[in-house]
Amino acid sequence: MNDRLLPEEEEEQAVEQALGDNPRAVELQELRHVLEERLKALQADLVATHEPEQRRALQAQVNELKRQIKVLKQEEAISDFVERSVRVSARRAALEEML
C-alpha cells in the first residue's frame, strides 16, 4: 500500500506543523469578522444611549473590541504569511524534484 501523501496533503501537513497550536488565517479572519459585527452593534448602542455611566461602559467595551480586532488582524497577517511561505517552499521543492 502506498503511504505517500498527495502533494496537497503534504502541503497542508507542513502548514499545520509550521503553525503549531496557532490558528489558521481563515479562522482568525472569521473571528475578526464576528468581533467587527459586535463592534458595530456596540457603536450603535453607544449612539443611542444618553446615560453617561452607560456610555462610559459602552465606550470601554468599544475600545477593548477595537484592541482585540487590531491584535487579530496582526495574528491573521502572521498566520497568512506562514501559510503562504510554507506553500511556496513546498511547491518549489516539488518543482525541483520534477526537474
Secondary structure, DSSP 8 states (H G I E B T S, - for coil): ------HHHHHHHHHHHHHTTS--HHHHHHHHHHHHHHHHHHHHHHHH---HHHHHHHHHHHHHHHHHHHHHHHHHHHHHHHHHHHHHHHHHHHHHHH-
